[in-house]
Amino acid sequence: MTGLSAGRLSWRGEDYAWHGQGWPELVIETPRLRLRAPGAADVDAFAAELADFDIVRMLARVPWPYSRMDAVSFVTGARADAEGRHGLHLVIEDGNGLAGLVGLSFSPVSLFAPAPELGYWIARSRWGHGIATEAGRGVLAFAFEALGVKAVRSGAFHDNPASLAVQAKLGFEVVGRSHVFCLARGAEVAHIDTMLTRGRFREVGA
Ligand SMILES: CC(C)(COP(=O)(O)OP(=O)(O)OC[C@H]1O[C@@H](n2cnc3c(N)ncnc32)[C@H](O)[C@@H]1OP(=O)(O)O)[C@@H](O)C(=O)NCCC(=O)NCCS
């Protein structure tokens, strides 16, 4: 993205900051985490962390079993998405390396899906330490404050209360119910649809 300048947001007194010449170079820093584009060096870590059905079954579009080739094509696709501004996929790094992934998908943003969609997964060894919430907040700060997005969609399968708790902490509100095909389960799964507006994000963080 030409013209992407550095920016920051204070959210309940915590600092969220971003910088980079374009989407492929974007780095978002949160109090404990660094979010940056995935690269070839991440392939083995992706393959290792996603060899976990309890993660993959909660994601709509990730194949099971997850192979090293799947990780290679994900990294290539992530780069293309960033260059085309169809999607932002950011590795979450904590002090010990790859802690998960967080992303915003802008495609397809249409009359029926008028906002980008937030998605994320966290490596099992890091669950329960607020990583998903903090990483999600970093991406939302960038989307609302730097990109000027007005609303972000998300949601979770009905049997994923932890993810719905993350979204509630971020300010998302339930806006509907649907069925979404889950590649790993090979079935349509009941889904709770959520939405967060920029106004509400700012209100919750004030
Ligand atoms: C869901 C997931 C992202 C959560 O990551 P995390 O870093 O552990 O999340 P956080 O620590 O930020 O917050 C988790 C919240 O869920 C709550 N929670 C955990 N298990 C829960 C359960 N069974 N029922 C209700 N709440 C639960 C936690 O108490 C915490 O809320 P709190 O801070 O108010 O106590 C992680 O478990 C994961 O990657 N799961 C598999 C992939 C996935 O579900 N991705 C999201 C798809 S929509």
The ligand as a Gaussian input file, in Angstrom:
#p B3LYP/6-31G(d) Opt

LIG

0 1
 C      -10.373000     -19.875000      20.497000
 C       -8.909000     -19.461000      20.624000
 C       -8.543000     -18.595000      19.451000
 C       -8.719000     -18.707000      21.926000
 O       -7.372000     -18.250000      22.004000
 P       -6.771000     -17.738000      23.404000
 O       -5.518000     -16.998000      23.115000
 O       -6.752000     -18.850000      24.365000
 O       -7.943000     -16.704000      23.815000
 P       -7.917000     -15.645000      25.016000
 O       -7.023000     -16.159000      26.095000
 O       -7.655000     -14.313000      24.434000
 O       -9.428000     -15.657000      25.506000
 C      -10.111000     -16.898000      25.675000
 C      -11.373000     -16.642000      26.458000
 O      -12.225000     -17.775000      26.304000
 C      -12.632000     -18.219000      27.569000
 N      -12.891000     -19.635000      27.432000
 C      -12.007000     -20.619000      27.213000
 N      -12.643000     -21.797000      27.142000
 C      -13.953000     -21.529000      27.295000
 C      -15.128000     -22.327000      27.331000
 N      -15.070000     -23.648000      27.158000
 N      -16.320000     -21.704000      27.531000
 C      -16.399000     -20.377000      27.687000
 N      -15.319000     -19.555000      27.665000
 C      -14.120000     -20.153000      27.476000
 C      -11.495000     -17.876000      28.457000
 O      -11.895000     -17.879000      29.808000
 C      -11.117000     -16.483000      27.941000
 O      -12.017000     -15.492000      28.400000
 P      -11.659000     -14.582000      29.702000
 O      -10.396000     -13.843000      29.410000
 O      -12.853000     -13.675000      29.799000
 O      -11.510000     -15.528000      30.841000
 C       -7.967000     -20.720000      20.644000
 O       -8.420000     -21.609000      21.606000
 C       -7.900000     -21.419000      19.301000
 O       -7.047000     -21.123000      18.500000
 N       -8.829000     -22.364000      19.090000
 C       -8.875000     -23.126000      17.825000
 C       -9.063000     -22.252000      16.589000
 C      -10.228000     -21.309000      16.729000
 O      -11.201000     -21.583000      17.425000
 N      -10.140000     -20.159000      16.026000
 C      -11.234000     -19.209000      16.006000
 C      -12.228000     -19.641000      14.993000
 S      -13.725000     -18.651000      15.091000

